């Protein structure tokens, strides 16, 4: 990645020059790829195309293996070769394989081709957007504090736990910024007048309103509520804009706990550029997603959030297209007010607001350093709720705005917003790919007219190049196979949500994502039954492939292709089923893996020991220490730790967990609850952004992907059995109820006839 070492005042001009040069480079790359392919396609046979396709892929893979390929000029060369393989495939599909053999065949063929165009379009756009990601560095703040702008911190909340809001508000008050220029506000939409006057929820809302006000006063922050809940989060923020006056607005979701250096690393961008309307920072999550919870112990897997914030957003930033992600972002009040505040026409008010501000010629920036720590959805239902809102909101933006021709945006900004919205139709294309082979094997629909030789010459080099480019562009932040699992488990549930928006773009309503949920037992989520159906369809289709193999030798090329496709679909569906297990979650505070040194003093032993820090949470520390004798549960201890800034913290604690291995003891401690201890725990656990950087940069561990794949597959098989038994039980109950109903009616009829 590029670094920006220029003087702050020169930054906007250099950024514009960079965008121009990158646009020129993209145009040349695309034009050369098209020229090369048209000439190759015109003059070479399918056998020669086989050599061309695999030679191009071999060249791509060879260069990809070298570390230097991520830098110019090799980065451009790799993207050029991938463009070539992609364009030759779609050119061949469009002009050689789309044959009319009947109306139903044509319909199935057209649907499959559109799904492929969607996937190809996203692939090409991802290469263009990430052609040269921007690693923007923080701009230091001036020593003269009188030059610093005032900052309002908005923490919108609705029905989330007061304890969650309290931690975020206290951490916001701890940020390193002049206290006379920092104002923290809790925006409580759970205690509005309308909710307090509602007979059904009035008592609960009054209690929340009172408790939230008391808590805000106790920790020294401002409490704001309003008359009603109109326009959801956007309306909540806009109301707070009317009753506050800070030059800048830091928006934090109520579970997004900021580090102490957040404002230090972001405010400088606004001082350097008067047209800067936004500085966005990453969303880092302390707890695993419902899918990650199913990983083997001590394994780590790159997730969607890592890819979006570590790799995609720096690419967007290089085109001045980084957009507001709803939290962990600072906006300039003056520019926000120019567009009437946060927009609320769609349920993704953040991206909608950014679109309007970019269209006014304003600038945005992205600082690729995690400086907040939030909570992922705990259950699969909550996970789907969150993704459904994102999908519906971005689909609304796609339908309500002419993104490719919107006035005020640069060409690359148009493509960037188009790509961000167009992505959310992936559920439709994913569903088509799941059923496409069965369309031929079960219903004999001719949807893909190609011989096995043509597939080997055109399709496979393209498919393999896509997987190589995923790793090339996104590196350790994305594992292609597991990205498929993430998209697969969402796809079937997003289809009705996206279609409902297409039918009525104004229909969706804002739904918050529940946070901090607990789970008492393990079970497979009922939503897994959808993938049971996908497995069943492809298994039946695979069985029919064997029949067709014997009865129709002329179709054996197609049976090879569709049969292999079915096997892949079954494999991916079983892996996806492994992600549907809901794991127990009973901890109130999540533990985070951490490194460092702990000085441990045991009053009973009258001795201090040096321990290695292993994990931290708001309730205590975990450590590994060599001791001359055993310590027991509830043993008192005094702990001293240090963060990366050099700040020292002292905690009184009791030992709650003891595990001995050799002469080493693994100890789990619990802080003795005191007001000052809690405030210090927030500073130590959440205040140091270097801790989140270290966690973010961890590699996949403990056996790597092979172990994880096997684990997910076995969990999927277990889920397959569980869902089958559950569905069989439900079916048997339905049959029993039907027979009971039948005999009851028969008895009544007999009695009536007598």
MIKOL-88421 format. One line per field, with one value per residue (C-alpha): residue in one letter; x, y, z; residue number from 0. Coordinates in steps of 0.5 Angstrom, whole numbers. Layout:
BEGIN
resn: a;...
xx: X;...
yy: Y;...
zz: Z;...
resi: NUM;...
***
This chain:
BEGIN
resn: x;x;x;x;x;x;x;x;x;x;x;x;x;x;x;x;x;x;x;x;x;x;x;x;x;x;x;x;x;x;x;x;x;x;x;x;x;x;x;x;x;x;x;x;x;x;x;x;x;x;x;x;x;x;x;x;x;x;x;x;x;x;x;x;x;x;x;x;x;x;x;x;x;x;x;x;x;x;x;x;x;x;x;x;x;x;x;x;x;x;x;x;x;x;x;x;x;x;x;x;x;x;x;x;x;x;x;x;x;x;x;x;x;x;x;x;x;x;x;x;x;x;x;x;x;x;x;x;x;x;x;x;x;x;x;x;x;x;x;x;x;x;x;x;x;x;x;x;x;x;x;x;x;x;x;x;x;x;x;x;x;x;x;x;x;x;x;x;x;x;x;x;x;x;x;x;x;x;x;x;x;x;x;x;x;x;x;x;x;x;x;x;x;x;x;x;x;x;x;x;x;x;x;x;x;x;x;x;x;x;x;x;x;x;x;x;x;x;x;x;x;x;x;x;x;x;x;x;x;x;x;x;x;x;x;x;x;x;x;x;x;x;x;x;x;x;x;x;x;x;x;x;x;x;x;x;x;x;x;x;x;x;x;x;x;x;x;x;x;x;x;x;x;x;x;x;x;x;x;x;x;x;x;x;x;x;x;x;x;x;x;x;x;x;x;x;x;x;x;x;x;x;x;x;x;x;x;x;x;x;x;x;x;x;x;x;x;x;x;x;x;x;x;x;x;x;x;x;x;x;x;x;x;x;x;x;x;x;x;x;x;x;x;x;x;x;x;x;x;x;x;x;x;x;x;x;x;x;x;x;x;x;x;x;x;x;x;x;x;x;x;x;x;x;x;x;x;x;x;x;x;x;x;x;x;x;x;x;x;x;x;x;x;x;x;x;x;x;x;x;x;x;x;x;x;x;x;x;x;x;x;x;x;x;x;x;x;x;x;x;x;x;x;x;x;x;x;x;x;x;x;x;x;x;x;x;x;x;x;x;x;x;x;x;x;x;x;x;x;x;x;x;x;x;x;x;x;x;x;x;x;x;x;x;x;x;x;x;x;x;x;x;x;x;x;x;x;x;x;x;x;x;x;x;x;x;x;x;x;x;x;x;x;x;x;x;x;x;x;x;x;x;x;x;x;x;x;x;x;x;x;x;x;x;x;x;x;x;x;x;x;x;x;x;x;x;x;x;x;x;x;x;x;x;x;x;x;x;x;x;x;x;x;x;x;x;x;x;x;x;x;x;x;x;x;x;x;x;x;x;x;x;x;x;x;x;x;x;x;x;x;x;x;x;x;x;x;x;x;x;x;x;x;x;x;x;x;x;x;x;x;x;x;x;x;x;x;x;x;x;x;x;x;x;x;x;x;x;x;x;x;x;x;x;x;x;x;x;x;x;x;x;x;x;x;x;x;x;x;x;x;x;x;x;x;x;x;x;x;x;x;x;x;x;x;x;x;x;x;x;x;x;x;x;x;x;x;x;x;x;x;x;x;x;x;x;x;x;x;x;x;x;x;x;x;x;x;x;x;x;x;x;x;x;x;x;x;x;x;x;x;x;x;x;x;x;x;x;x;x;x;x;x;x;x;x;x;x;x;x;x;x;x;x;x;x;x;x;x;x;x;x;x;x;x;x;x;x;x;x;x;x;x;x;x;x;x;x;x;x;x;x;x;x;x;x;x;x;x;x;x;x;x;x
xx: 0;2;4;2;8;6;5;-2;-4;-2;-6;-12;-9;-4;-10;-14;-7;-7;-15;-13;-7;-11;-17;-12;-9;-16;-18;-11;-12;-19;-18;-11;-15;-21;-16;-12;-18;-22;-15;-14;-22;-22;-16;-15;-19;-21;-15;-11;-15;-14;-7;-8;-13;-8;-2;-5;-7;0;3;-2;-1;7;7;2;7;12;11;13;7;3;7;8;9;7;1;-2;1;-3;-10;-9;-8;-14;-18;-16;-18;-25;-27;-25;-30;-36;-34;-34;-41;-44;-43;-42;-46;-53;-57;-64;-67;-74;-78;-76;-69;-68;-71;-67;-61;-62;-63;-56;-53;-55;-53;-46;-46;-47;-41;-37;-39;-37;-30;-28;-31;-27;-20;-21;-23;-17;-12;-8;-11;-9;-6;-7;-3;-6;-4;-2;-6;-3;1;-4;-10;-14;-14;-17;-25;-30;-33;-40;-40;-47;-48;-55;-59;-66;-67;-60;-58;-56;-49;-47;-49;-45;-38;-38;-40;-35;-30;-32;-31;-23;-21;-15;-18;-18;-24;-27;-28;-31;-38;-41;-49;-53;-58;-64;-69;-72;-74;-78;-84;-88;-86;-87;-94;-95;-100;-96;-89;-90;-88;-81;-80;-81;-76;-71;-71;-70;-64;-61;-61;-59;-53;-51;-51;-47;-41;-42;-45;-51;-57;-62;-69;-74;-82;-82;-78;-79;-74;-71;-63;-63;-68;-65;-58;-62;-65;-59;-56;-61;-59;-52;-46;-40;-36;-35;-39;-37;-42;-41;-46;-48;-44;-38;-33;-27;-20;-17;-13;-19;-20;-12;-12;-17;-19;-12;-16;-21;-15;-12;-18;-23;-27;-27;-34;-32;-27;-29;-25;-26;-31;-27;-31;-29;-34;-34;-40;-45;-41;-34;-37;-37;-29;-25;-21;-16;-17;-18;-22;-22;-29;-33;-32;-24;-24;-29;-25;-18;-18;-24;-25;-17;-19;-25;-21;-16;-22;-25;-30;-30;-37;-40;-41;-46;-41;-34;-34;-33;-37;-36;-43;-43;-43;-48;-53;-52;-56;-61;-57;-57;-61;-67;-70;-67;-66;-58;-58;-50;-49;-54;-52;-45;-48;-51;-44;-40;-45;-43;-36;-34;-28;-28;-22;-21;-16;-14;-13;-18;-20;-27;-29;-36;-41;-42;-49;-49;-55;-56;-63;-59;-54;-59;-63;-57;-55;-62;-62;-56;-58;-65;-62;-57;-62;-66;-60;-59;-66;-68;-61;-59;-52;-48;-50;-51;-49;-43;-40;-33;-33;-30;-34;-40;-37;-35;-43;-45;-41;-43;-50;-50;-46;-53;-56;-51;-57;-61;-55;-52;-59;-59;-52;-55;-60;-57;-54;-61;-65;-61;-61;-68;-72;-67;-67;-61;-58;-51;-49;-42;-37;-32;-27;-29;-31;-23;-21;-25;-29;-24;-18;-23;-26;-19;-16;-22;-20;-13;-15;-19;-13;-8;-13;-15;-10;-10;-17;-21;-21;-24;-28;-30;-32;-37;-39;-41;-45;-48;-51;-54;-56;-63;-65;-63;-67;-74;-72;-69;-74;-79;-75;-75;-83;-84;-77;-80;-83;-77;-77;-71;-69;-64;-59;-60;-53;-50;-55;-54;-55;-56;-56;-53;-58;-58;-62;-68;-66;-61;-67;-67;-60;-63;-67;-61;-57;-64;-65;-57;-57;-63;-60;-54;-57;-61;-54;-52;-59;-57;-50;-53;-59;-56;-49;-49;-50;-44;-40;-46;-47;-39;-40;-47;-45;-39;-43;-48;-42;-39;-46;-47;-40;-41;-48;-46;-40;-46;-50;-44;-45;-52;-50;-52;-47;-47;-46;-47;-41;-43;-36;-33;-25;-20;-14;-8;0;4;7;3;6;2;3;0;-1;-1;5;8;12;11;11;12;7;5;-2;-6;-13;-17;-24;-28;-29;-22;-15;-12;-5;1;6;11;10;13;7;0;-6;-13;-19;-21;-14;-13;-8;-6;-5;0;-1;1;-1;2;2;6;0;0;-6;-7;-13;-15;-17;-19;-17;-23;-19;-13;-10;-3;1;8;11;7;0;-6;-10;-16;-18;-24;-23;-26;-32;-31;-33;-25;-24;-29;-27;-19;-22;-25;-19;-14;-19;-21;-17;-11;-12;-5;-9;-14;-9;-5;-11;-13;-6;-6;-6;-10;-7;-8;-8;-10;-16;-15;-17;-23;-26;-26;-29;-34;-36;-37;-41;-45;-46;-48;-53;-56;-58;-61;-65;-67;-69;-73;-76;-78;-81;-85;-88;-90;-93;-97;-99;-102;-105;-108;-111;-114;-117;-120;-122;-126;-130;-131;-134;-138;-141;-143;-146;-150;-152;-155
yy: 0;7;12;19;23;30;36;36;42;39;33;34;36;30;26;29;27;20;19;22;17;11;13;13;7;3;5;3;-4;-5;-3;-7;-13;-12;-11;-17;-22;-20;-21;-28;-30;-28;-32;-38;-45;-48;-52;-46;-43;-48;-47;-39;-40;-44;-41;-34;-37;-40;-33;-30;-35;-35;-28;-28;-32;-27;-22;-16;-17;-13;-7;-3;-5;-12;-11;-8;-14;-19;-15;-14;-22;-23;-18;-22;-28;-25;-22;-28;-32;-27;-26;-33;-34;-29;-31;-38;-41;-37;-41;-42;-49;-47;-42;-45;-47;-40;-37;-42;-40;-32;-33;-36;-32;-26;-29;-30;-23;-20;-24;-22;-15;-15;-18;-13;-7;-10;-10;-3;0;-4;-3;2;2;8;7;14;16;21;28;30;35;42;44;50;47;54;51;45;44;43;36;33;25;22;15;14;8;5;-1;-4;-5;1;-3;-3;5;6;3;7;14;13;11;17;21;18;20;24;31;38;37;44;42;35;34;27;26;20;20;16;14;8;14;18;22;17;11;13;15;8;4;-3;0;6;3;0;6;11;6;6;14;15;10;13;20;18;14;20;25;20;19;27;26;30;26;27;25;27;27;21;16;19;17;12;13;19;22;21;24;30;32;32;36;42;42;42;46;42;43;36;30;23;18;12;6;5;-2;2;3;8;8;14;16;16;24;25;20;23;31;33;31;36;42;40;40;45;40;34;32;25;21;14;9;1;-3;-8;-13;-16;-23;-28;-28;-34;-37;-36;-39;-46;-46;-51;-48;-43;-42;-36;-34;-28;-25;-20;-15;-16;-16;-9;-5;-8;-8;-5;1;3;2;6;12;12;14;19;14;12;13;14;7;9;9;10;16;24;29;36;39;45;40;35;41;43;37;37;33;25;23;18;16;9;5;5;13;13;11;15;21;20;20;26;30;27;29;36;35;34;30;24;20;13;12;4;3;0;5;2;-4;-7;-13;-17;-21;-26;-31;-33;-30;-23;-24;-25;-19;-14;-17;-16;-9;-7;-11;-7;-1;-1;-4;2;7;3;4;11;14;14;12;11;18;22;29;31;25;23;17;13;15;13;6;5;7;2;-3;-3;-3;-8;-13;-14;-18;-24;-28;-28;-30;-35;-38;-39;-43;-47;-50;-49;-56;-59;-55;-60;-66;-66;-62;-63;-55;-53;-48;-48;-50;-52;-58;-61;-58;-51;-51;-53;-48;-42;-43;-46;-41;-36;-39;-41;-34;-31;-35;-33;-25;-26;-28;-23;-17;-18;-23;-25;-21;-26;-34;-35;-42;-39;-32;-37;-40;-33;-31;-38;-37;-31;-31;-35;-31;-24;-26;-25;-18;-16;-18;-14;-8;-8;-9;-3;1;5;-1;-3;0;1;-5;-5;-11;-14;-14;-17;-23;-29;-37;-42;-48;-51;-52;-52;-46;-48;-43;-49;-53;-48;-51;-58;-57;-55;-61;-65;-62;-63;-70;-72;-69;-72;-79;-77;-76;-83;-85;-80;-82;-89;-87;-81;-82;-76;-72;-74;-68;-64;-69;-69;-61;-61;-67;-64;-57;-61;-64;-57;-55;-61;-60;-52;-53;-58;-53;-48;-52;-53;-45;-46;-49;-44;-44;-43;-35;-34;-29;-22;-19;-22;-24;-22;-25;-21;-20;-16;-17;-17;-16;-20;-19;-24;-22;-29;-30;-23;-24;-21;-25;-23;-26;-27;-23;-28;-25;-19;-17;-12;-17;-19;-22;-28;-30;-35;-35;-39;-40;-44;-46;-47;-41;-43;-40;-33;-32;-24;-21;-14;-14;-8;-8;-3;-1;1;8;7;8;4;1;-3;-7;-11;-18;-25;-32;-35;-40;-44;-49;-52;-55;-57;-51;-46;-44;-41;-36;-33;-27;-23;-15;-13;-9;-2;5;7;0;0;6;4;-3;1;5;-1;-6;-1;5;2;2;-2;-8;-8;-7;-14;-18;-15;-17;-25;-30;-36;-41;-48;-53;-47;-48;-56;-57;-52;-54;-61;-59;-55;-61;-65;-60;-60;-67;-67;-61;-65;-71;-66;-62;-69;-72;-65;-65;-72;-71;-65;-69;-75;-70;-67;-74;-76;-69;-70;-77;-75;-70;-75;-80;-74;-72;-79;-80;-74;-76;-83;-80;-75;-80;-85
zz: 0;-1;5;5;7;4;8;11;6;0;1;-3;-9;-9;-8;-14;-18;-15;-17;-24;-25;-23;-27;-33;-31;-30;-37;-41;-37;-39;-46;-47;-44;-49;-55;-53;-52;-59;-63;-59;-60;-67;-70;-65;-65;-58;-57;-58;-53;-48;-48;-48;-42;-38;-40;-38;-31;-30;-31;-27;-21;-22;-21;-15;-11;-11;-5;-10;-14;-9;-11;-18;-24;-22;-19;-25;-29;-25;-25;-33;-34;-29;-33;-40;-37;-34;-41;-45;-41;-41;-49;-50;-46;-49;-57;-57;-51;-51;-56;-57;-56;-53;-49;-42;-44;-46;-39;-35;-39;-39;-31;-31;-35;-31;-25;-28;-30;-23;-21;-26;-25;-18;-19;-25;-20;-14;-18;-21;-14;-10;-16;-11;-4;0;7;10;16;22;21;28;32;33;40;41;43;42;34;36;34;39;38;40;41;40;43;40;43;43;47;49;56;60;62;55;54;60;58;52;55;60;55;51;56;57;50;50;48;51;56;55;47;48;50;50;49;50;45;48;43;48;53;48;51;45;48;56;54;50;55;53;54;58;65;62;58;64;68;62;62;69;70;64;66;73;70;65;71;75;70;68;61;57;57;50;49;44;43;38;35;28;22;27;28;23;27;33;31;27;34;37;32;34;41;41;37;36;30;29;31;33;32;36;36;44;44;40;46;43;45;48;42;37;36;36;30;26;28;24;17;18;20;14;9;9;4;9;11;14;17;18;22;22;26;31;34;41;40;35;30;30;25;28;35;31;29;33;39;38;31;28;21;17;17;13;17;16;9;8;13;12;5;1;5;3;-4;-3;0;-6;-10;-5;-4;3;6;13;16;22;27;29;24;25;21;20;23;17;12;15;16;8;6;12;17;17;11;13;6;7;12;11;13;13;6;4;7;4;-3;-2;1;-4;-10;-7;-9;-1;1;6;9;12;18;17;25;29;35;37;40;39;39;34;34;38;35;28;28;30;25;19;22;21;14;12;14;10;4;4;5;0;-5;-3;-5;-12;-14;-11;-14;-21;-19;-25;-28;-21;-22;-18;-17;-20;-25;-20;-14;-18;-20;-12;-10;-15;-13;-6;-7;-13;-8;-4;-10;-9;-6;-12;-16;-11;-11;-18;-18;-13;-17;-24;-25;-22;-28;-33;-29;-26;-32;-38;-39;-43;-40;-41;-48;-48;-49;-43;-48;-48;-40;-39;-44;-42;-35;-31;-32;-30;-24;-21;-23;-19;-13;-14;-15;-8;-4;-8;-7;0;3;10;11;7;6;-1;1;8;4;0;7;10;3;3;10;8;1;2;7;4;-3;0;3;-3;-7;-3;-3;-11;-11;-6;-5;1;5;9;17;21;26;31;32;38;42;48;48;52;50;55;51;44;38;31;28;25;19;17;14;8;7;8;2;-2;0;-2;-9;-11;-8;-12;-18;-17;-17;-24;-27;-26;-30;-35;-36;-38;-42;-46;-47;-52;-46;-42;-43;-40;-34;-32;-31;-28;-24;-21;-20;-16;-12;-10;-8;-3;0;1;3;8;10;11;15;20;21;24;31;36;42;49;51;59;60;61;59;53;54;49;48;50;51;56;63;70;76;81;89;93;101;104;100;102;95;88;81;74;70;62;61;57;56;59;60;64;70;70;68;65;66;66;72;75;83;88;91;90;90;91;89;92;94;94;89;87;80;76;69;63;56;50;52;59;63;69;72;79;81;87;85;87;84;81;76;77;73;74;68;71;75;71;73;69;73;72;76;78;80;86;84;86;82;81;79;74;71;71;68;62;61;61;57;52;52;48;40;39;43;37;32;35;35;28;25;28;23;22;27;30;24;19;14;13;20;20;13;16;23;19;15;21;24;18;17;25;23;17;21;27;22;18;25;27;20;20;27;25;19;23;28;22;20;27;27;20;22;29;25;20;25;30;24;22;29;29;22;24;31;26;22;27
resi: 0;1;2;3;4;5;6;7;8;9;10;11;12;13;14;15;16;17;18;19;20;21;22;23;24;25;26;27;28;29;30;31;32;33;34;35;36;37;38;39;40;41;42;43;44;45;46;47;48;49;50;51;52;53;54;55;56;57;58;59;60;61;62;63;64;65;66;67;68;69;70;71;72;73;74;75;76;77;78;79;80;81;82;83;84;85;86;87;88;89;90;91;92;93;94;95;96;97;98;99;100;101;102;103;104;105;106;107;108;109;110;111;112;113;114;115;116;117;118;119;120;121;122;123;124;125;126;127;128;129;130;131;132;133;134;135;136;137;138;139;140;141;142;143;144;145;146;147;148;149;150;151;152;153;154;155;156;157;158;159;160;161;162;163;164;165;166;167;168;169;170;171;172;173;174;175;176;177;178;179;180;181;182;183;184;185;186;187;188;189;190;191;192;193;194;195;196;197;198;199;200;201;202;203;204;205;206;207;208;209;210;211;212;213;214;215;216;217;218;219;220;221;222;223;224;225;226;227;228;229;230;231;232;233;234;235;236;237;238;239;240;241;242;243;244;245;246;247;248;249;250;251;252;253;254;255;256;257;258;259;260;261;262;263;264;265;266;267;268;269;270;271;272;273;274;275;276;277;278;279;280;281;282;283;284;285;286;287;288;289;290;291;292;293;294;295;296;297;298;299;300;301;302;303;304;305;306;307;308;309;310;311;312;313;314;315;316;317;318;319;320;321;322;323;324;325;326;327;328;329;330;331;332;333;334;335;336;337;338;339;340;341;342;343;344;345;346;347;348;349;350;351;352;353;354;355;356;357;358;359;360;361;362;363;364;365;366;367;368;369;370;371;372;373;374;375;376;377;378;379;380;381;382;383;384;385;386;387;388;389;390;391;392;393;394;395;396;397;398;399;400;401;402;403;404;405;406;407;408;409;410;411;412;413;414;415;416;417;418;419;420;421;422;423;424;425;426;427;428;429;430;431;432;433;434;435;436;437;438;439;440;441;442;443;444;445;446;447;448;449;450;451;452;453;454;455;456;457;458;459;460;461;462;463;464;465;466;467;468;469;470;471;472;473;474;475;476;477;478;479;480;481;482;483;484;485;486;487;488;489;490;491;492;493;494;495;496;497;498;499;500;501;502;503;504;505;506;507;508;509;510;511;512;513;514;515;516;517;518;519;520;521;522;523;524;525;526;527;528;529;530;531;532;533;534;535;536;537;538;539;540;541;542;543;544;545;546;547;548;549;550;551;552;553;554;555;556;557;558;559;560;561;562;563;564;565;566;567;568;569;570;571;572;573;574;575;576;577;578;579;580;581;582;583;584;585;586;587;588;589;590;591;592;593;594;595;596;597;598;599;600;601;602;603;604;605;606;607;608;609;610;611;612;613;614;615;616;617;618;619;620;621;622;623;624;625;626;627;628;629;630;631;632;633;634;635;636;637;638;639;640;641;642;643;644;645;646;647;648;649;650;651;652;653;654;655;656;657;658;659;660;661;662;663;664;665;666;667;668;669;670;671;672;673;674;675;676;677;678;679;680;681;682;683;684;685;686;687;688;689;690;691;692;693;694;695;696;697;698;699;700;701;702;703;704;705;706;707;708;709;710;711;712;713;714;715;716;717;718;719;720;721;722;723;724;725;726;727;728;729;730;731;732;733;734;735;736;737;738;739;740;741;742;743;744;745;746;747;748;749;750;751;752;753
***
